Structure formats: structure tokens, C-alpha cells
Amino acid sequence: MSTTHLTQWLARAAQAFPEKTALVAGDEEISWSALFQRVMKTATCLQQHHIKRGDRVVVWLPNSIDFVVCFWAVQHLQAIFVPLNPDTPVARVGWICNNAEASLLISSADQADARVTASADRAPYPVLFDKPGTESLSRPALLSLQQIAAQADVTPLVPEDALDIDLACLIYTSGSTGDPKGVMLTQRNMLSAATSVSTYLDLRASDRIFCTIPMSFDYGLYQAIMATRVGATLIIEKDFSRPLFALKQLVKQRASVLPIVPTMLALIAPLAKRYDFSSVRKITNTAAALHSNDIDTLIALFPQAEIFSMYGLTECHRCTWLPPAMLSTHKESVGYAIPNTELWVVDDNGVPHRSNATGELVIRGATVMRGYWRNEEQTQKKLRPGPLPGESVLYTGDICRLDERGLLYFVARKDDILKTNGEKVAPREVEGVLKRIPGVGQVAVIGVPHAIYGDEIVACIECVTAPDIALLKAFCQTHLESYKRPHRYYFSEALPKNNNGKIDRNRLPELLLQRSHDVQRESVKS
């Protein structure tokens, strides 16, 4: 029987591994059979409150067992799961609930009054909380997730016949410029992506996946989906804001798979000598491409582990992966197209190339989104006619290079390319050079409008102690053409990050203005 709906994987895991641990969160563990029952109880409760196929259910919770239960309960009812990061501002939650035409908001009891008050006059949706004592705040009064979990077992609901073209998730992008866009992902999109990625990672039922990545981010959410597909155990941490505690849990739980983003590496490296990471057999990275020295650090810290450098975006989850055996010889590459996906680049003249070219990356395959929710204009910009009649392919907005073997190299976001003195500069190239200098942590190179240069190149560097300017200048003179060298340097112990753990480039110009006294100027000749 073919798989057409994600919840088929949950039912199979519960049947194949009933007593095996499915989820671990702090001191709480839950088996696959118990997870299935908890999902059924929650789905029954949601159904009793009229949640049905196609309804949008907004889940505003931190990484937790409750989050995973809500995901599967919503899927079981063939409703549409809309995850939000717990740090999302109240005003934006209200906007998203309105845009998605939410039928229900599931939220944390923390700051419950503020959350309900802020959203009460925005849309006619009820609010369900994770803990007891908030029933009076719900509209109408609903049992909490904890109370639902404590109820007697229920007869499993029999879902309606599902189609793989039905929407499974609506994941809102960060919306750093303008309003957030809701990425529409179908059951087929998510089944295809999870199957492809878990296959090349060779995930197994014996694996223990350690997830600190926000599950509101597709990279985090797919950890739960892939664990379910293979029957692995998912170890859930709220975030990586307490690296000492998180790494202690990683070791205690004998995790075998560690998904990371590059910003985590700067926190792991100074603490690594305290811990035994020998249980980790696989490390995955996405969100931002790894720089060469990041790879060297990972290899040194986890010599026994396979390291998977990957690239993707919410609109198709994952595009490429680099086989670990090629990592040491192709450190700058993000690899080949994932299984069941095709890619090429389109140059400035609109000509497609599959090797030896640089241009905008285009993705074709079953993982490509349906479009942006209620945003036809942006959908048409991203989804354009493909090779077959009626087919759409994804124009990613990323500038990439394909070499003679078809290996992909990320250059820059199309919108991030800097133009200085008439020349184009890719921030990633400059960042890669700066990261090779001792004492330099995370780096973001941005352009600030300038009357003479066009874009003034500013290197924002995360470091405990500011590196010597003369050293930076000399290193850049050796490794970069003159027009690519930063005009200014800004040093900070912690650059701003967004909810997905990436450096928030959009906040940096404002930060530079606020703290201009910390900026050291270099002449254009540097």
C-alpha cells in the first residue's frame, strides 16, 4: 500500500515499535504506542471542537512533546499545521492567524493573559493552552493539552481518505522584508522530502536524534517526521541557548544524530573538551553553508562522525547534499541534488546550465511547494513554467555555481549581492576569508549605502576580543581583490540572530547606526 499521508508513518511506528521510546524531553519519555494514543486523544478533542479537513491550526509552542503531539493530531484530522516560533511577537501572531484564517490557536500558558488579550479582537478563533489553569482564558473554555493527555484512552479515529496533494503545513517565512509569506506544503511535498533525506542519511530505528533546532523551522520539524518514518528516538531540547546544559543532555542521552546550524558550532567548540561525543555518528548542517574552517572544526570535534553539508530553503525543504566522503576535498560545495530532485542554474540571459556556470538556482521535483498562501504575486515570482506542460519549477533567488561535475556551490542570496565601485561582491566569499583568521567567530558581510562606493562593505565580526586591524587588513590584501575588501569592521561579542539561529543581517545596519562608536573605519585602499 502506497503512503499518501504522513500519519501512516505514525501508525506504522506505533505498530512496529510499541514499547520503544519515541520521544524524550527532559525527564519525560513516551513510547510509540503511548504517543499514538496521546495523538488520538488530542485529535478527538480537536474534532469535538469542530476542527476538520483543511482547517488551519496555529501552534505557538516551544520544542516539546506537546508540539509533536499537536503536529500529528492536526495531520490525523487532515487539517493544516501552522507552526510559530515561541519568540514570535504577539502582533505578528495575530497577523498570521488572520492571514491563515486560523480555526484554532494552541499556545503556551506562559503569558497567557497577554497572548489572549492581544489576539482576542483579531479573529474568531479559540485558544487552547498546554497547561491546566488557563481554561477561563480560552474562548470558548477548552481542556489543556495536559488534561487531554490524562484522559482515558480513546478508540483511534479513522481518518477520511487522504490525498497526497492536500496541504499538510503552512510555514511562514521570517518576513524580514515586508509581511511573512506562508509556504504551502502538501502531503506529497513532505513525504517526498522526508523520504529522500532520511534515505541518504541512512537513518535507522536504532538512532537517537538530538533536536535543538526550532521545530517551527522546517529543519527542526522534519527531525520529528523522519524519526517517525524510521522509528528512531527523538530527543527534544527547547533550544541551544544553554549550550552547557544541551551538550550535557546530548552525552547523557547517547545521541547518534546531531542536526546543527553554523552558529551553534561557535558555542560547541570552546566547550567540547568537557564532553565525550563518541556516540554521535552523524552530523547534519543546513540554514547556512559551512565555511572551510567550520568543517575542519567539526572533523576535529567529531572524528568518528559522518558530516553532511546540505543546502535548502523552506519552499522545498532540501535541495542538495554532499556525500561525507567528499567533504575533505570539496569543502566549499553543498553537493548534488537530493534523490528525486533535479537542479540547474539560469544565467543573466535566462539560459539554463547544468555545469560550468553561475546563475540563479532552479529546483524541480516533488518537494517544491504549492505556492504562497493568499499571495499570488509572490507565487508567480518563485514558481515558473517547467519543462513539462502545466509543471512549475522553483526559482530560489539564490546565486549558485555548478562545476564541471555538477557539484553546487552557494554564492549568495540574489538580494545580498553587493555592488561596490561598479563591481559585484558575494558576501560569502569575503566571510570565508575572514573566518580563517584566528579569533574570528561568526561573520556577516553587508552593504551600507554610500555616495561614492554604492555599497560600502562592512564586515560584522563576532568575537570575544577584537582582532588586530592590521592583521585583518594584511590577510584581506593577500586573499581578496581590492574591491572585495571591507571598508569597515564592526566587532561584537554576539551578533543578532533570528528565530532559526541564523545571523539576522537585516538588523545589522540599524545596529551599526546605534553603535557607530564601535566601528573602526578602514580606507578603501585597505
PyMOL commands that set and color helices and strands:
alter all, ss='L'
color gray80, all
select helices_A, chain A and resi 7-16+32-48+65-76+90-100+112-120+135-137+145-149+187-200+218-230+243-252+262-274+292-301+324-326+376-382+414-416+427-434+469-479+482-484+505-514+516-518
alter helices_A, ss='H'
color red, helices_A
select strands_A, chain A and resi 21-25+28-31+56-60+80-83+104-107+127-129+167-172+182-186+208-211+233-236+257-260+282-285+306-311+320-322+336-337+341-346+352-353+357-365+371-372+383-385+392-402+408-413+418-420+423-425+443-450+454-462+488-492+519-521
alter strands_A, ss='S'
color yellow, strands_A
deselect
rebuild
show_as cartoon
